Amino acid sequence: MAAMGWWEKSRIHQALKRLIAGPGIEVDSTTPSAPVVSAKISTDASNALSFGTDDGLYATSESPFANQLVIRKDFHGVAASDELYAYVASPMIIDGVSILANTSGDLVVDVRKVPIGGFPATGGDSICASAKPTLTADQTYLDTTLTGWDKAAIIGDTYTFHIDSVTTVTDFEIMLFGQSAYGELTVTGAFTDTDVGSPLNGSPLAITGGDGVYALSGSPYSGTRPAGVTVSVSGSDLVATGNTTTEAHYVWTERVTSDDGQHYDVSCNMYVTAAGDPYWSSVVALLHFDGTDGSTTFTDETGKVWTANGNAQIDTAQSKFGGSSGLFDGSGDYVTTPSSVDWDFGTGDFTIELFARFFAHTSVMTLVGNYENSTKGWSFQRRSDSNTFRFSHGDGALIGAPWTPTDGVWYHMAACRQGTNLRLFVDGTQIGTTVTNSTDISGSAEALVLGALRYSAPIQYFNGWLEEVRITKGIARYTANFTPPTTPFPNS
């Protein structure tokens, strides 16, 4: 065989680095005073392979090969009948064997296995059948078929690497690589949004795989758990106990470990919200815009059915809460729900509110409304022609105030009538003055439209993202400056 070139050796080096990436556990080093840190594989000036002195069992749960186990042994100044040994500290299934030698030559290695009580192994304990690792005038060997091999090992087994014969080769490394005999550690489920004073939804989460002995690393591993809540392992469950005490958005990680060295990180991202909406019975529309990216399903928590038009869709690239929002591209996009008396406020109180993120605000945009004609229907708008936030009835503005949004920023916007006092708010701060108004807002036969004003044809398209659209009929939620919502609106 021709001498192995730099490229081939480089490929071998990279493969070995990937295989043994991660923490090493010394099992039977040829130089016990030198702890295992990492593989030492290099080439000298003549491009010949050379090896360091570290060997042992490597559990590579930190590497991309999440369940990989490696046993490697380095022989130096080798002669026939030499042996090295390894203790099996974690059950494994062997997937392959490799040899890298310092020079081309002939070599036969027998791999033998016995329980520690039967140590040392003899020729009758071979696991290789007729497929012993062999070099024949060669420098490298790889076998992932392992015909006839006994591939399984349990805790307490020992491996003996016995040199049956050797010619020319003086130094070499032999490696057994495979998977943990235990299944991959997994945690199924998720903790989900809940109310203040309630336990976490989703508990318990199911733990599977590993050796069945589970624990938590850290309290939590990172981030902050919801106040009032404790998370622990109980048997094969990850359990949350206690009731939440503080309204907030919580992001944290629980790390579950198993005694075979695996770990699984449970990423938690949830909201604890005020315990219910005292005005829920007056809510006539509530859309969170939750869903999968590209979906055209817009769920209304009050049960109304909405239909997407144009390219209106759920988008996970931007969100205020929950990881998604409604995307409207400013050209033909809007969603509708049929005409209803729910949109008729008469002369009574009401609150229309939403979160908006403008992609561009250089045109007249209607965010929501049921405009029918010059005398019927209402519209909630940001107008570039007058640079105002406006609430109108028919063609007449009932209230407007100067306001210029910054593109790419989320804003809470609200229009609210209390008795005859009509106000506009942005991020909890009233803009403009309070307007006295008692207009009878009723009678429109038009559908309620999000993202456009629908007249004889849709116009005034909104260009940006919407979230948390809520309409409350008969209730003035905001009568003075307030702290804007920091969590999604409650569903009940």
C-alpha positions in Angstrom: 0.0 0.0 0.0 1.3 3.5 -0.8 2.3 5.7 2.1 -0.6 7.6 3.6 -0.5 11.2 2.5 -1.1 14.4 4.6 -4.7 14.7 3.4 -5.7 11.1 4.5 -4.0 11.7 7.9 -5.8 15.0 8.3 -9.1 13.3 7.7 -8.3 10.7 10.3 -7.3 13.4 12.8 -10.5 15.3 12.3 -12.7 12.2 12.6 -10.9 11.2 15.8 -11.4 14.7 17.2 -15.1 14.6 16.6 -15.3 11.1 18.1 -13.5 11.9 21.4 -14.7 15.5 21.9 -15.8 15.9 25.4 -14.7 15.1 28.9 -12.3 12.1 29.4 -12.5 9.6 32.3 -9.2 7.7 32.8 -9.7 4.0 33.1 -6.3 2.3 32.6 -3.7 4.8 31.4 -0.3 3.5 30.3 1.1 6.4 32.4 -1.2 6.7 35.4 0.5 9.9 36.6 -0.8 11.7 33.5 -4.5 12.3 33.7 -6.6 12.1 30.6 -7.4 15.5 29.1 -7.7 15.0 25.4 -6.3 12.9 22.6 -2.8 13.7 21.5 -2.5 12.8 17.9 0.1 14.5 15.6 2.5 14.1 12.7 6.2 14.7 12.8 8.4 16.4 10.2 8.3 13.2 8.0 4.5 13.2 8.2 4.5 10.0 10.3 1.7 9.6 12.9 2.7 9.7 16.5 0.6 9.4 19.7 0.4 10.8 23.2 0.2 8.7 26.3 -3.4 9.3 27.3 -6.1 6.7 26.9 -9.3 5.5 28.5 -13.1 5.6 28.3 -14.6 8.8 26.9 -18.2 9.6 27.5 -18.9 12.3 24.9 -22.3 13.6 26.0 -21.0 17.1 25.6 -20.2 16.5 21.9 -22.5 16.5 18.9 -22.5 12.7 19.2 -24.6 13.0 22.3 -24.6 9.3 23.3 -21.1 8.3 22.0 -18.7 6.2 24.1 -15.1 5.6 23.1 -12.4 3.3 24.6 -9.0 3.9 23.2 -5.6 2.4 24.0 -2.1 3.5 23.0 0.7 0.9 22.6 4.3 2.0 22.6 7.4 -0.2 21.8 4.9 -3.0 21.1 5.8 -6.7 21.0 3.8 -9.9 20.6 1.7 -10.9 23.7 1.7 -7.3 25.1 -1.6 -6.3 26.6 -3.5 -3.3 27.8 -6.8 -3.3 29.7 -9.9 -1.2 30.2 -12.7 -1.3 32.7 -16.3 -0.7 31.4 -17.8 2.1 33.5 -20.9 2.5 31.4 -22.9 0.0 29.4 -22.2 0.3 25.7 -22.8 -1.3 22.3 -19.7 -1.3 20.1 -20.2 0.1 16.6 -16.7 -0.1 15.2 -13.0 -0.5 15.8 -10.1 1.5 14.4 -6.3 1.3 14.4 -3.8 4.0 13.6 -0.1 3.0 13.5 3.1 5.0 13.3 4.2 3.2 10.2 2.9 0.6 7.8 3.3 -3.0 8.9 1.5 -6.2 10.0 -0.5 -6.4 13.2 -3.2 -8.6 14.7 -5.0 -7.6 17.9 -7.4 -9.7 19.8 -10.0 -8.0 21.9 -11.2 -10.0 24.9 -13.9 -9.4 27.5 -14.6 -10.9 31.0 -16.4 -9.6 34.1 -14.0 -8.0 36.6 -14.2 -11.1 38.7 -12.8 -13.2 35.9 -10.0 -10.8 35.1 -7.6 -11.2 33.2 -9.1 -12.5 30.0 -7.6 -15.3 28.0 -7.8 -16.3 24.3 -11.1 -18.1 24.9 -12.7 -14.8 25.9 -12.2 -13.2 22.5 -15.2 -11.1 21.3 -13.8 -10.9 17.7 -14.7 -14.3 16.3 -12.8 -14.4 13.0 -12.7 -10.7 12.5 -9.8 -9.6 14.7 -8.5 -6.0 14.0 -5.6 -6.6 11.5 -3.1 -4.5 9.7 -1.5 -6.2 6.6 1.3 -4.0 5.2 -0.9 -1.1 6.2 -1.0 1.8 8.7 -4.7 2.2 9.3 -7.7 -0.1 9.9 -11.4 0.6 10.3 -14.2 -2.0 10.7 -17.8 -1.0 11.4 -19.3 -4.3 10.3 -17.8 -6.4 13.2 -18.9 -9.7 11.8 -19.4 -12.2 14.5 -18.4 -9.8 17.3 -19.9 -9.8 20.8 -20.7 -6.0 20.8 -22.4 -5.5 24.1 -20.7 -4.7 27.4 -22.1 -3.9 30.9 -20.8 -2.1 33.9 -18.1 -4.2 35.5 -16.8 -5.9 32.3 -13.2 -5.6 31.4 -11.6 -5.5 28.0 -8.1 -6.9 27.2 -6.3 -5.8 24.1 -3.9 -8.6 23.3 -1.2 -8.4 20.6 -1.3 -11.7 18.7 1.5 -10.7 16.3 3.3 -7.6 15.1 5.9 -6.8 12.4 7.5 -3.3 11.8 4.8 -1.4 13.8 6.1 -0.1 17.1 3.5 2.4 18.2 -0.2 2.3 17.5 -3.6 3.3 18.9 -6.6 1.1 18.9 -10.1 2.5 19.5 -13.5 0.9 20.2 -16.3 3.3 19.6 -20.1 2.9 20.1 -23.2 4.1 21.8 -24.3 3.9 25.4 -26.5 0.9 25.9 -28.9 3.1 27.6 -31.4 5.1 25.5 -30.9 8.7 24.9 -32.1 10.9 27.8 -35.2 12.9 26.9 -37.7 15.0 28.7 -41.2 15.3 27.0 -43.6 18.1 27.6 -43.4 21.8 28.5 -44.4 24.1 31.3 -46.9 26.6 29.8 -48.5 29.9 30.7 -50.5 30.2 33.9 -52.2 32.7 36.2 -50.9 34.2 39.4 -51.8 32.0 42.3 -51.9 28.8 40.2 -49.5 25.9 39.6 -47.5 25.6 36.4 -49.5 24.1 33.6 -48.0 21.0 31.9 -46.5 19.4 35.1 -45.3 16.8 35.3 -42.9 16.3 32.4 -42.0 12.7 31.5 -38.3 11.7 31.7 -37.2 8.7 29.6 -33.9 7.1 28.6 -30.6 7.1 30.5 -30.1 4.5 33.2 -33.3 5.4 35.0 -31.6 7.3 37.9 -32.4 11.0 37.4 -31.5 14.2 39.2 -31.5 18.0 38.6 -28.3 20.0 38.1 -28.7 23.4 39.5 -31.8 25.1 41.0 -32.4 26.0 38.2 -29.5 25.3 35.8 -29.9 28.9 34.4 -32.4 31.7 34.5 -35.1 32.3 37.0 -38.1 30.1 37.8 -41.5 31.6 38.5 -41.7 33.0 42.0 -43.3 30.5 44.4 -42.5 27.5 42.3 -40.1 24.6 43.0 -39.1 22.1 40.4 -37.8 18.6 41.3 -37.3 15.1 40.0 -39.7 12.4 41.3 -39.0 9.0 39.8 -39.4 9.5 36.1 -41.1 12.8 36.3 -40.0 16.4 36.3 -42.5 18.0 38.7 -43.3 21.6 39.5 -44.9 22.3 42.9 -46.2 25.4 44.5 -48.3 28.3 43.2 -47.0 31.3 41.3 -46.9 34.6 43.1 -45.7 37.2 40.7 -46.9 38.3 37.3 -43.9 38.3 34.8 -42.3 36.7 31.8 -40.0 33.8 32.9 -37.2 32.2 30.9 -35.1 29.5 32.5 -33.5 26.1 32.0 -33.8 22.9 34.0 -31.0 20.4 33.4 -32.0 16.8 34.0 -29.1 14.3 34.5 -28.9 10.5 34.5 -26.3 8.4 36.3 -24.8 7.2 33.0 -23.5 10.7 32.3 -26.2 12.0 30.0 -28.0 15.3 30.5 -31.0 17.0 28.9 -31.8 20.7 29.0 -35.5 21.7 29.3 -35.9 25.2 28.0 -38.8 27.0 29.7 -40.4 30.2 28.3 -43.7 31.2 29.8 -45.8 34.0 31.2 -47.5 34.3 34.6 -50.4 36.6 34.2 -53.0 38.3 36.5 -55.6 35.8 37.6 -58.2 36.3 34.9 -59.8 39.4 33.3 -62.6 40.9 35.5 -64.2 42.3 32.3 -63.9 39.0 30.4 -67.7 38.8 29.9 -67.5 42.1 28.0 -64.6 41.1 25.7 -66.0 40.7 22.1 -62.7 39.9 20.3 -59.3 38.7 21.5 -56.5 37.6 19.1 -53.1 36.6 20.4 -51.8 35.7 16.9 -50.2 32.5 18.3 -49.4 29.7 16.0 -46.8 28.2 13.6 -44.9 30.3 11.1 -46.8 30.9 7.9 -50.1 29.7 9.3 -53.2 31.5 8.1 -55.3 30.4 11.1 -56.1 33.3 13.4 -57.7 32.2 16.6 -60.1 34.4 18.5 -60.5 33.4 22.2 -64.1 34.6 22.1 -64.9 32.0 19.4 -65.3 34.2 16.4 -64.0 32.9 13.0 -61.5 35.0 11.1 -60.6 34.6 7.4 -57.1 35.5 6.0 -56.8 37.5 2.8 -53.8 38.2 0.6 -50.6 37.0 2.4 -51.8 37.8 6.0 -50.2 35.1 8.2 -48.7 34.1 11.5 -45.0 35.1 11.7 -42.5 33.8 14.2 -39.8 36.3 13.2 -41.4 39.0 15.4 -43.5 38.9 18.5 -44.3 40.9 21.6 -45.4 37.8 23.6 -45.6 34.1 22.9 -43.2 33.8 20.0 -45.4 34.9 17.1 -47.5 37.7 15.7 -49.8 38.6 12.8 -47.8 39.8 9.7 -49.4 42.2 7.2 -47.2 43.3 4.3 -49.0 46.5 3.4 -50.2 45.1 0.0 -53.4 43.2 0.0 -53.2 41.6 3.4 -56.1 41.7 5.9 -58.3 39.4 8.0 -62.0 39.6 8.5 -64.8 38.3 10.8 -68.5 38.7 9.9 -70.6 41.8 10.8 -71.9 41.6 14.3 -73.7 43.8 16.9 -70.6 43.2 19.0 -69.0 46.0 17.0 -71.9 48.4 17.7 -70.9 50.5 20.8 -73.9 52.8 20.6 -73.2 55.8 22.9 -71.7 53.6 25.6 -68.2 52.8 26.8 -65.7 50.8 24.9 -62.0 50.0 24.7 -60.1 49.1 21.5 -56.5 48.1 22.0 -53.6 46.2 20.4 -49.9 45.9 20.0 -48.5 47.1 16.7 -45.0 47.1 15.2 -44.7 49.2 12.1 -42.5 48.1 9.2 -43.1 51.4 7.5 -45.5 54.3 8.5 -45.4 56.4 5.3 -49.0 55.9 4.4 -52.5 56.1 5.9 -53.0 52.8 7.7 -56.2 51.3 9.2 -55.3 48.8 11.9 -58.8 47.6 12.8 -62.4 48.8 12.0 -65.8 48.1 10.4 -66.0 51.2 8.2 -69.0 50.9 5.8 -69.5 54.3 4.4 -69.2 58.0 5.3 -71.8 57.7 8.1 -71.4 54.2 9.4 -68.6 52.1 10.9 -65.5 53.0 12.9 -61.8 52.9 12.2 -58.7 52.8 14.3 -55.9 54.4 12.3 -52.4 55.8 12.0 -52.5 58.5 9.4 -49.4 59.8 7.6 -51.3 62.6 5.9 -51.9 64.3 9.3 -49.2 62.5 11.2 -51.8 61.4 13.8 -53.2 58.5 15.7 -56.9 58.7 15.0 -60.2 57.1 15.9 -63.0 57.8 13.4 -66.7 57.2 12.8 -67.6 57.1 9.1 -65.5 59.8 7.5 -65.3 62.0 10.6 -62.5 61.9 13.1 -63.9 61.6 16.6 -60.4 62.1 18.1 -56.9 62.4 16.8 -53.5 63.3 18.3 -50.1 63.9 16.8 -48.0 60.8 17.0 -45.0 59.5 14.9 -44.1 55.8 15.6 -40.5 54.5 15.1 -40.5 51.6 12.7 -39.5 48.3 14.2 -40.7 49.1 17.8 -43.7 47.5 19.5 -46.4 49.9 20.8 -49.5 49.4 22.8 -52.2 51.5 21.3 -55.7 52.1 22.8 -58.8 54.1 22.2 -61.2 54.3 25.1 -64.5 56.0 25.8 -65.7 56.6 29.4 -69.1 58.2 29.4 -68.6 61.1 27.1 -64.8 61.2 27.6 -62.9 59.9 24.6 -59.1 59.3 25.0 -56.2 57.9 23.0 -53.2 56.1 24.7 -49.8 54.9 23.4 -47.8 52.7 25.8 -50.0 53.7 28.7 -49.6 57.5 28.2 -52.5 59.6 27.0 -51.7 61.5 23.8 -53.6 64.6 22.9 -56.5 65.9 25.0 -59.7 64.3 26.2 -62.5 64.8 23.7 -66.1 65.1 24.7 -68.0 62.7 22.5 -71.4 60.9 22.6 -71.6 59.7 19.0 -73.9 56.7 18.4 -71.4 54.2 17.0 -73.7 51.5 15.5 -75.4 50.3 12.4 -72.5 49.2 10.2 -73.2 46.1 8.1 -69.5 45.7 7.3 -67.3 42.9 8.6 -64.7 43.7 11.2 -61.4 44.0 9.4 -57.8 43.8 10.7 -55.0 45.3 8.6 -57.1 47.4 6.2 -60.1 49.6 5.6 -62.6 47.8 3.4 -64.8 50.1 1.4 -65.8 49.3 -2.2 -62.4 47.6 -2.2 -59.8 47.2 0.6 -57.5 50.3 1.0 -55.3 51.8 3.7 -53.3 48.6 4.3 -51.3 48.2 7.4 -47.6 47.4 6.9 -46.2 45.6 10.0 -47.1 43.2 12.7 -50.1 43.0 15.1 -50.5 41.2 18.4 -53.0 41.1 21.3 -55.9 42.7 19.6 -58.7 43.1 22.2 -62.0 44.8 21.9 -64.1 45.3 25.1 -67.7 46.5 24.7 -69.3 48.5 27.5 -66.1 48.9 29.6 -63.6 51.8 29.7 -60.5 50.0 30.8 -58.2 53.1 30.8 -59.3 56.5 32.1 -55.8 57.8 33.0 -52.2 57.0 32.3 -51.4 53.3 33.1 -48.6 50.7 32.9 -49.0 48.9 29.6 -49.5 45.1 29.7 -46.3 43.1 30.2 -47.9 39.7 29.5 -50.6 38.4 27.1 -54.2 39.3 27.8 -56.0 36.6 29.9 -58.4 34.2 28.1 -61.0 34.1 30.8 
